[in-house]
Amino acid sequence: MRKARHLRIVTSMAVAAALCVPMGMMMPAPAAQAVDKSQIAQAQADATSSQQREAELRAQLAGVQQDLADKIVALDSLTNDQIPAAQAKVTQANTDAATAQQEADSAQSRLEAAQKDAADLQQQIEQTGADYDDARAAVAQTARESMHGSSSSAIMGVVTNSTSTSDFISSMQSQDALSRTEANAASDAANSLSTSQNRSERLAAIEQEVEQLKVEADQKAQAAQQAATEAQAERDALDALRQQGEEERASLESQVSSLQTQAAQQAAQTVLLESQIDSFNRQYAAQQAAAASQVSGGPQGSTTPSGSNASSNSGASNSNPGRNTNSGSSNPAPSNPAPSNPGPSNSGSSNSGGSSGGQGTSNGDVGNRYAAGQCTWYAYERRRQMGIGTPSFLGNGGQWWQTAPRYGLRVDHTPQVGAAISFLPGQAGADGTYGHVGVVEAVYSGSILISESNWLGVLYAAHYRTLSNPGQYWYVH
């Protein structure tokens, strides 16, 4: 009875111990908890920000008919909450797909290299036989070089660096000893690895490696295909949201004029502008996916024409939010980048925004020669969509305010719709080396709304934000 009781106790302990293993495995790791907490905190912050923005928007829309106010708020939520969340998923999916494809390409390259090794070794076997020992042949070659390797140049080097006959003899003996040591080491290695150095066994080992690499390459290719499929699904979902935004914006545009107060009109117009800027990303979707594996930093433009600069921007003709009649390489760069006219030009000044003086110039404009997808590239395209010409070689974003006067463009601290806002390096989050540039979309009392690209480190990503104290920035008109 005592033995039976003892057996039950031991059995219970064993069962309990066994249960502890899967329970322990089910326990989340501390790192996972930290990530989850961070995600939860970010979600809570986003929700709070969304609620605050909606409250401010509804306060501006006070007195507006309820159904119209609800439509404006809904479009704002779609543009500032739903679409950014979907965009984040697309960005991550694009990156994952690009990484998976790189791994698949690398696996395929390793497979092809191993297959070539097998083919080369098979050819050697057909020429000199399967039992030919390449390692011993290498040792023999080393031995021959040790016997006859004292070429005239080596001997002369010893002679000229020797101060006496004894020094010369000592040097030659040292070299001979070194050669014998190397030959002996190689011979020992050949003896210990004679089996692996045998051609037939090496071929078998390589063929086994080829089979393993085939499996790896197939797995990587399947993973890449799955990642690409998932990325496309995320892009489709995002595109559907943006299409919904365009439809909602179109239905609202005709109703904005009915708003009675200036605050309501400004609020509604800002919501419409933000939705319009975000809609440019629909046309950039393919470029964003292709650029997922590219580095978004680096020079944004040049102040002088060059073949490399022009060629690096080819393909820009298919990713412009408006019309685009020239690619980065279809138009020849001018032989002299300096402006032909020292005075200002008024070409393309349809969006003067109420400010004095014209905007834009055809002087130095030979097409978009800026780094594709960068802020400078976008600023050139956006201004052209507005009917404002921009020189092709204003340099990096932080240089525009300095180089623009060479082409007769007005530069000051007065914001104007359509003006390029040139950020100094490090200013308002701009790159610390190259600066940044955007385009003014709206001018308010004490603030401005701008659009830009590559602000979040994603090439071709159109983005918008509101800046206060606009007088501190440089504007290129």
Buried (B, 14 or more C-beta within 10 A) or exposed (E): EEEEEEEEEEEEEEEEEEEEEEEEEEEEEEEEEEEEEEEEEEEEEBEEEBEEBBEEBBEBBEEBEEEBBEBBBBBBBBBBBBBBEBBEBBBBBBBBBBBBBEBBBEBBEBBEEBBEBBEEBBEBBEEEEBEBBBBBEBBBEBBEBBEEEBEEEEBEEBEEEBEEEEEBEEBBEEBBEEBEEBBBEBBEBBEEEEEEBBBEEBBEEBBEBBEEBBEBBBEBBEBBBEBBEBBBEBBEEBBEBBEBBBEBBEEBBEBBEEBEEEBBBBBBBBBBBBBBBBBBBBBBBEBBBBBBEEEBEEBBBBBEBEEEBBEBBEBBBEBBBEEBEBBBBEBEBBEEBEBEEEEBBEBBBEBBBEBEBBBBBBBBBBBBBBBBBBBBBBBBBBBBBBBBBBBBBBBBBBBBBBBBBBBBBBBBEBBBBBBBBBBBBEBBEBBEEBBBBBBBBBBBEEBBBBBBBBBEEBBBBBBBBBBEEBEEBBBBB
